[in-house]
Structures are given as structure tokens and as C-alpha cells.
Amino acid sequence: MKENLYNYILGIADNSLILGQRMGELTGHGPSLEIDIACTNISLDLFGQVRSYYQYAAKIAGDGRTEDDIAMLRKERDYLNVLLVEQPNTDFAYTIARQYLFDVYHAMFLTALQSSHDITLSAIATKSIKEVSYHQRFSSDWIKRLGDGTNESKLKIQNAVNTLWTYTDELFHQTEADKAMVTEHIGVDVTQLKKAYYQKVTSLLTEAALEVPKLKWFQKGGKSGIHTEHLGYLLSDLQYMQRTYPNMEW
Amino acid sequence: MKKNWPLWEVFVRSKNGLEHRHFGSLHAADEDMALENARDVYTRRNEGVSIWVVKSKHITASNPEHHGELFEPAQDKVYRHPTFYDLPDEVKHM
């Protein structure tokens, strides 16, 4: 089995799975009917991408495991998503800030992944990029509305951005699998995206009349399976059915 | 109710349709948000290729109480339908 490629795919897919689960938690709980549907649409887009990645990973593993096994039956430490996407829906401002800070990265990442020498990854990237462009449009629109809205909305979105900022640097860390895949022209060199990312985010926050946090120390760990306490709770929700009724299908 | 965003009417042109049709209504703070919300609420099952939104308050509607004077006079005037002509066989697609 190609260990590096397998782990590389999981590193990409787990971000979409965990963020998709977070957005899916808002089903029936969004602040308005329209926003509720928008958030769950984003969730479904992400889950669709996840299926393509996990199906490919299962094929590479080649030992009979399925996309569902990969999604539902791993332990917490085996998930390779960044810490940012597992942060909870504390309030709508947190949901939007988390989405925006990830969307900007996600769009840049997929744009670069389109040039991968791996045709499956390149095809998934090409299919997903339109969805993610819309996510970015939705979340950046709301950053501006909240930042340039009432005193209360400005305070809340600023708080959320300040709290989540500490998880942004990890997006540009390279794992061993990353480095190996970059060498083989399969993976994206995320270190190259960092400058453009912070430029883009800074420009939007400024437009939204928000302060850009000044941080020197950042959280990391998700990419190597060391997560914040939130992931365990998220997984117990996500995996409940398969853990309680193993092999259940419907 | 005053806390709600204004109401908008949504018109969608479907893939094979030639004209925009009324799909429903939704709440939104302004026209940009109305378009995005319409996209999410009404076209997520691949229904549309174009969306119009208009604030509901800009629509002037006929009053149902005036049904009699507005519409009933047309009911017994069948001669306003072009059904009294003999069409030559050569004319097709009528």
C-alpha cells in the first residue's frame, strides 16, 4: 500500500468530513430558515467531496476496507484534520469565521491540487472548486455583514476571529506525507500558499472594519492526530450509529 | 414580526423553461442576500439557470374581493378565443 498517498488523501478529506459534520449540526438550528439551508448545503457539498476522497483511499488501501470504515470507524488520533475545522459552533459568528478562515485556504488548495500529477485527485479538485468558491462567497459576505453591521455583531465576529486565529497557521504546516507527495508532484506545497492566504484574509477583514489579530504563537497538532477536546465529542455524534449497531445500513 | 428581514419573491428560470416563474418567497436583508438565499433555498436540486428576486412590497396585487367585476365579465365571451375559424389543412402547429 502506498502509505504516504493514503495519509495524504486522509489529510485532505478529514478536513471536509469534520467541517461538514459541524455545519450539519446546524440542520434545523440555523438562525433563519434560509441560513439553515445554506449551512446544510455547504455540509452536503463537503460530504460529497469526502466520499470521492475516501473511495479513492479505500482503493489504495486495497484490503477490503470501505469509504464508510474510513469515515466512521477510526479513533480520534487517526483523524488528520486541522484543529480549525473541529472548533464548535459557539455562535453564528464562530460558524462564519471558522468557515471563512477555512474556505480561503480550501479554495487556494484545490486550485493548486488541480495541477496534481495524480489524475483522481486532480479530478476531485476540479469538481470541488466550484462548490468551494460558493462557500467562500457565502462566508466572506457574512464576515462583511457582521463586521460592518451593528455594534453587537461586530463584537461577536471580532471575538470569533480572534479566538480562531490561533488555528490558522497549522493550515500551512507540512506532514511527512505532504513532503513526500510534493516531491512526487502529487501534493500541494502548502507553505507556498501562506503569504497569499494572509494577504487575502487581511484585506477582507479590513474591508469588514475588523482588526487583524496579531499573534506570535499558534496552535497545532491536528495534522498529526493531536486534537482539541472538541473532536472527541464530535466523533461520538458522528460515529454513534456505526458503533452502536455495527455494520448497520439503510 | 418587525425583527424579521423583509420578504422577497423569487422567480426562477428552469433549465428548459423560457420564462422565469414564481417559485416562492423568502426573507433577506438586501438584494444580494436575497439572491444567495434564493440560490440555496430554491435551486439546490438543480432546478434553475437564472434567478430574479423582487421585494414583495413592490408587487401590486389585485384584490380578491374585486373578483366579480375584474374577471367574471370575461367568462361568457367565448368569441374572444380564436376558435371559430376553419383552418386549412396546410396550416400546421396551431
Interface residues (C-beta under 8 A of the other chain):
Chain A: S32 L33 E34 I35 I37 A38 N41 R137 F138 D141 R145
Chain B: W5 L26 H27 A28 A29 D32 M33 E36 N37 D40 V41 R44
